[in-house]
Amino acid sequence: QVQLVESGGGPAQPGGSLRLSCAASGLIVGHWTFGWFRQAPGKEREGVAYLSSGHDRFTRYADSVKGRFTISRDDASNSVHLQMNNLQPEDTALYYCAAERILPVSNYFVPGPTDFSSWGQGTQVTVSS
């Protein structure tokens, strides 16, 4: 059974950093495509970062976080991370880790929430001064 557990959320000041982690069990992270999504109150869930499976580790980011967020994979610990720098109040949301076994990520295709079958419970990120 696949299980994803997020951690690392919390309060942050504008301009600060946080590193989210997604610990996976029941799967091998290198064989699955991962995404980080976020949902703010009253808004739809949006994808912020994606990481393809396999050796190429193709990444793709939402325009709103490009240059500030970095998604990465640690095969040794079977986990996926989201490094978030220069945080802004608009980054405040519940952040979710999601995984899917066979799902492409490319410059021509951006997965949506319904493309992922496995989800964590989320970790809250709150950015305020």
C-alpha positions as CSV (number, residue, x, y, z in Angstrom):
1,Q,0.0,0.0,0.0
2,V,1.4,3.4,-1.0
3,Q,1.7,5.9,1.7
4,L,3.0,9.5,1.4
5,V,3.7,11.6,4.5
6,E,4.6,15.3,4.2
7,S,6.6,17.2,6.8
8,G,8.5,20.5,7.1
9,G,5.7,23.0,6.9
10,G,5.2,25.8,9.4
11,P,5.4,29.5,9.7
12,A,7.9,31.6,7.7
13,Q,8.6,35.3,7.1
14,P,8.5,36.8,3.7
15,G,11.8,36.2,2.1
16,G,12.4,33.1,4.2
17,S,12.8,29.5,3.3
18,L,11.3,26.1,4.1
19,R,12.1,22.6,3.0
20,L,9.1,20.2,2.6
21,S,9.7,16.5,2.6
22,C,7.5,13.7,1.4
23,A,8.4,10.3,2.9
24,A,7.2,7.5,0.7
25,S,6.5,3.8,1.5
26,G,5.0,1.1,-0.6
27,L,6.8,2.4,-3.7
28,I,10.2,3.2,-5.0
29,V,10.4,7.0,-5.6
30,G,12.6,6.6,-8.6
31,H,9.9,4.7,-10.4
32,W,7.1,7.1,-9.9
33,T,6.3,10.6,-11.0
34,F,5.9,13.1,-8.2
35,G,4.1,16.4,-7.8
36,W,3.8,19.0,-5.2
37,F,0.4,20.8,-5.1
38,R,-1.0,23.5,-2.8
39,Q,-4.4,24.7,-1.9
40,A,-5.2,28.0,-0.2
41,P,-8.6,28.6,1.4
42,G,-11.3,29.2,-1.2
43,K,-9.0,28.3,-4.1
44,E,-8.5,25.3,-6.3
45,R,-5.7,22.9,-5.8
46,E,-2.8,23.9,-8.0
47,G,0.4,22.1,-9.0
48,V,3.6,23.9,-8.2
49,A,6.4,21.4,-9.1
50,Y,6.7,18.1,-10.8
51,L,9.5,15.5,-11.1
52,S,9.5,12.7,-13.6
53,S,10.5,9.1,-12.8
54,G,13.7,7.5,-13.9
55,H,17.2,8.8,-14.5
56,D,16.3,12.0,-16.4
57,R,14.5,13.6,-13.4
58,F,12.8,16.1,-15.6
59,T,11.3,18.9,-13.5
60,R,8.7,21.5,-14.3
61,Y,7.4,24.4,-12.2
62,A,4.4,26.7,-12.1
63,D,5.3,30.2,-13.3
64,S,4.5,31.6,-9.8
65,V,7.3,29.6,-8.1
66,K,9.9,29.3,-10.9
67,G,13.3,30.3,-9.7
68,R,12.2,30.1,-6.0
69,F,11.2,26.4,-5.5
70,T,13.2,23.3,-6.3
71,I,11.8,19.7,-6.4
72,S,14.3,16.9,-5.8
73,R,14.4,13.2,-5.1
74,D,16.5,11.3,-2.6
75,D,16.6,7.7,-3.7
76,A,18.5,6.6,-0.6
77,S,15.8,7.8,1.8
78,N,13.0,7.1,-0.6
79,S,11.7,10.7,-0.3
80,V,11.0,13.7,-2.4
81,H,11.6,17.3,-1.3
82,L,10.5,20.8,-2.1
83,Q,12.9,23.5,-1.3
84,M,11.1,26.8,-1.1
85,N,13.1,30.0,-1.0
86,N,12.1,33.7,-1.0
87,L,8.7,32.8,0.3
88,Q,5.9,35.3,-0.1
89,P,2.5,35.6,1.6
90,E,0.8,34.3,-1.5
91,D,2.6,31.0,-1.0
92,T,0.5,30.4,2.1
93,A,-1.4,27.1,1.6
94,L,-1.7,23.5,2.5
95,Y,0.9,21.7,0.5
96,Y,0.4,18.1,-0.7
97,C,2.7,15.5,-2.1
98,A,1.3,13.3,-4.9
99,A,2.6,10.3,-6.8
100,E,1.6,8.3,-9.9
101,R,3.3,5.2,-11.3
102,I,3.3,6.0,-15.0
103,L,2.8,9.7,-15.8
104,P,4.8,11.9,-18.2
105,V,6.1,15.3,-17.4
106,S,7.4,17.4,-20.2
107,N,7.5,20.8,-21.7
108,Y,4.3,19.8,-23.5
109,F,2.3,18.2,-20.8
110,V,1.6,19.3,-17.2
111,P,-0.2,16.8,-15.0
112,G,-3.2,17.9,-13.1
113,P,-4.5,16.8,-9.7
114,T,-6.8,14.1,-11.2
115,D,-3.7,12.5,-12.9
116,F,-2.3,11.4,-9.5
117,S,-3.7,8.5,-7.6
118,S,-1.7,8.7,-4.4
119,W,-1.7,11.7,-2.0
120,G,-0.4,12.7,1.3
121,Q,-2.4,14.4,4.0
122,G,-0.7,17.8,3.5
123,T,1.5,20.1,5.5
124,Q,0.6,23.8,6.2
125,V,2.8,26.6,5.1
126,T,2.0,30.1,6.4
127,V,4.0,33.1,5.3
128,S,3.5,36.3,7.1
129,S,5.4,39.1,8.8
